[in-house]
């Protein structure tokens, strides 16, 4: 099985630099996270929060569209320095 061999090789490479990974069962399925759709009012609030946090105007629409919740928007910190 190529995947198992690749995994073992990469795990060995990581171990050689001190990164040790624990084995975990691969047959354990995680339940999908199901969220209620975000309303227009919530999107407006997310936009307001991101703007007040200093979100770059060029990235604002993408940030609003990809932000999963108002709580997540509150944790946003604008990038410092450089081009964005």
C-alpha positions as CSV (number, residue, x, y, z in Angstrom):
1,X,0.0,0.0,0.0
2,X,1.7,3.2,-1.2
3,X,-0.1,5.5,1.2
4,X,1.0,3.6,4.3
5,X,4.6,3.5,3.0
6,X,4.5,7.2,2.3
7,X,3.1,7.9,5.7
8,X,5.8,5.8,7.4
9,X,8.5,7.5,5.4
10,X,7.2,11.0,6.2
11,X,6.8,10.1,9.8
12,X,10.4,8.9,9.9
13,X,11.6,12.1,8.3
14,X,9.8,14.2,10.9
15,X,11.1,12.0,13.7
16,X,14.6,12.6,12.4
17,X,14.3,16.3,13.3
18,X,12.5,15.7,16.6
19,X,8.9,15.9,15.5
20,X,7.2,12.8,16.9
21,X,3.6,12.0,15.8
22,X,1.4,9.7,17.7
23,X,-0.5,7.0,15.8
24,X,-4.2,7.4,15.8
25,X,-6.9,5.2,14.4
26,X,-7.8,6.1,10.8
27,X,-11.3,4.5,11.0
28,X,-12.7,7.1,13.4
29,X,-15.0,9.4,11.6
30,X,-15.6,12.9,12.9
31,X,-19.1,14.1,12.7
32,X,-19.5,17.0,10.3
33,X,-20.0,20.4,11.9
34,X,-23.5,21.7,10.9
35,X,-24.1,25.3,11.3
36,X,-27.3,27.3,10.7
37,X,-27.0,29.6,7.6
38,X,-25.9,33.1,8.5
39,X,-28.5,35.7,8.0
40,X,-28.1,39.0,6.2
41,X,-28.2,40.9,9.5
42,X,-25.4,38.7,10.8
43,X,-23.3,39.3,7.7
44,X,-23.8,43.1,8.2
45,X,-22.7,42.7,11.8
46,X,-19.6,40.7,10.7
47,X,-18.8,43.4,8.1
48,X,-19.1,46.1,10.8
49,X,-16.8,44.2,13.2
50,X,-14.2,43.5,10.5
51,X,-14.2,47.1,9.3
52,X,-13.7,48.4,12.9
53,X,-10.9,45.9,13.4
54,X,-9.1,47.3,10.4
55,X,-9.7,44.7,7.8
56,X,-8.1,45.8,4.5
57,X,-10.7,47.3,2.1
58,X,-9.4,45.1,-0.8
59,X,-10.1,41.9,1.3
60,X,-13.2,43.0,3.1
61,X,-15.8,41.2,0.9
62,X,-13.8,38.0,0.9
63,X,-13.4,38.1,4.7
64,X,-17.1,38.7,5.2
65,X,-18.0,35.9,2.9
66,X,-15.6,33.4,4.5
67,X,-16.2,34.3,8.2
68,X,-18.3,31.5,9.8
69,X,-19.8,33.6,12.7
70,X,-20.0,36.8,14.5
71,X,-17.9,35.3,17.3
72,X,-15.2,34.5,14.8
73,X,-15.3,38.0,13.4
74,X,-14.6,39.3,16.9
75,X,-11.3,37.4,17.0
76,X,-10.1,39.0,13.7
77,X,-6.9,41.0,13.9
78,X,-5.8,43.0,10.9
79,X,-2.4,42.2,9.4
80,X,0.4,44.5,10.5
81,X,2.9,45.9,8.0
82,X,3.6,44.8,4.4
83,X,1.2,44.4,1.5
84,X,-2.0,42.6,1.9
